[in-house]
Amino acid sequence: MGKRRALVTRTTKETDIKLTLNLDGEGKVKVDTGIGFADHMLTLFAFWAGFDLDLTCKGDLVIDSHHSLEDIGLSLGQALAEALGDKEGINRVADVKVPMDEALAEVVVDLSGRPYIVYDDTLLPAVIAGDEKDVWREFLKSLAFKAGMNLHVKYEYGQNGHHLLEAAFKGLGLALARAVAVGRKGVSSTKGSLD
């Protein structure tokens, strides 16, 4: 299958991002976004996926974290798509439920090449770690659309916003680890391609 790695750089007037992604890594993670809580979530995601991720982002945090998280999602999604290449042999679809104390989140992914997101954040408090909860929907939407991924995230129950998001990001990592794993011959599609 070759080396499933990607290097992505993205520079705009709002952000300057550089990341490397290795899908066959050991969960070695180095993340510096300038947003402590985002660093925590991205570290959890990559660690639980078993991906090596090295990511830096310099964003217009004087405004807020919206542009940074949206562009990180775009960059990470692009890296995932590039690292997967033609997706030959991957399992493609996976689902997990992950608890974090009182919270439970379910994450389902399909690396079908057809982007879509279903995300209900009504259980999340309006503000988490100083940022509005909407930034996480924008991150996940950007990730899913750039990766060509069908992504469903459901917060089953919980009260603490940190715990809910942590369960979701661990779940995203675990689901993607299973979906990108090579477990069959050929492409996982009756039509013969994933695009």
N, C-alpha and C positions, 0 to 999 in steps of 0.2 A: 504493500500500500504506500510505501514511501514515508517521508517525514511529514507529519501532519502539524505543520508550524506555519505561523504567519507573522509578519511585521507590518504594522499599520501606523502611519503618521497622519495627523489631521491638524491643519493650522488655519484658523479663521481669525476674524477680528475679536472673537469672543473667547476662543480657547486655543491652546497649543498642546496637542496630545501625541504621545509616542507609546506604543505598546507592542510587546511580543507575547505570543501565545503558543504554547506547545500542548497539544491535546494528549500526547503520550508521555506526560511528565510525571512528576512525583509530588505535585501539590506545593511546589516552591513558589512563594508569592512575595512580590515586592510592589506595593501600591502606594503612591503619593499623589493624592488629588487636591490636597489643601483643605479637604473636608473630612474631619476625623471619622464621622459616622459612616460616610461612604467608603472610606478605606476599610473600615471594619466589615461592612457588608460584602464588598468585593473580595476581601481576603477570605471570608467564609465561603463564598461562592466557589472561588478557584480551588481552595483547599479541599472542599467536599467533592468537587468534580475530579480532583487529581490532576488538574491542569497546572502547568507552570505559567505564571502570569507576571510580567514586569510591566507596570503601567505608571506613567507620570502624566499629570494634567496641570497646566497652568491656566486658570480660567478667570473670568471677570467676577470674582467672588465679592468685589465691592458692591455689585448689584445684588446677587444672590447665587445659589448653587444650581439654578435651573439650567443655564446654558452648559455648564460643566457636565452635569449628569446626563443631559440629553446627548451631548456629543460623545461622552464616554460610551453610552449605549450604542450609538452609531458605529463607533470605532471597534468596540468589542464584537458587535454583530458582524461587521465586515471581516474581522480577523477569524471568527468562527467559520464563516462561509468559505473563506480562502483556505483555511487549514483543512476543511473537510473535502475540498476538491470535488470530485464526481460522486462522493458519498458511497462508493462501492463497498459493500459488505457491512455497512453500519446497521445496527438494530433499528434505528430511525425513531421509534416511538418509545416513550417511557413515562411512568408516573410514580410519584412518591407522596407520602404523607409524613410530615416531620413535626414532632412536638418541640416546644420550648417552654418549659414550666407550664403555665396555664393555657398557653396558646397552641393552636394546631393549624398548619397550613398544608394545602394540597397543591402540587405543581404537576402539570401534565404537558409534555412537549411532543411535537411531531416535526422532525426536520424534513418536511415535505417539499420545501422550496416555495410553498405558498404561505406568505406571511399573514398572520391573524393573531389578535390578542383578545382574550376575555379576562377581565380583571375587575373585581369588585372590591373596592377598598372602604366600604361603609363601616367596617369594624375599626379601621385605623383612626386614631385621634387626629384632629386637624393639623397639629404640629408635632413633629418627632425630631428630637435632637436639634431644635432651632429652625427646622425647615418645614415648609408646608408639605403635607403628604403627597400632593400632586406630583412632586418631582420624581417620586418612585414610579408612578404610572408612566411618566414620560421616559424615564430610563428604560423600563421594561418594553414599552412600545417601540422605542428606537432600536433596542437590541433585537427584538423579534422581527421587525420589518427588514433590517439590514441583513440578518442571518437567514432570512427566508424560513422562519420558524413559526409554527402554530403553537402558541403559548397560552395556557390557561392557568391562572393563579387564583385559588380560592382560600380565603381566610375562614376556616371552619368555625373557630371560636377563639376567644382570648380577650384580655383587657389591656395589656401593656403593649404599646406601639412598637417598642424596641423588640420585644419577644416575638410579636407577629411578623415583623419584617425579617428578623433573624431566622425564624422557621422557614419563611419563603425563600430566602437566599440560600440556605443550606439545601432546601428542597430543589431549587433550580440547579445547584451544582450536582446533586445526586442524580437528578433526572437526566441531565445532559451527559453525565458520565456513562449512564446506561445506554442512552440513545446513540452516542458516538462510538460506543464499543463495537468492534468488529465481531459479529457473531453469526454471519451467514454468507453465502456466496452470491455474487452479483449485487444488483441494486434492489433495495427493498421496495419494489413497486411493480404492480402487474402490468403497467404500461412501459416498463423498461428504463425509465429515467426519473430523476427527481429534480424537476425544475418547473 
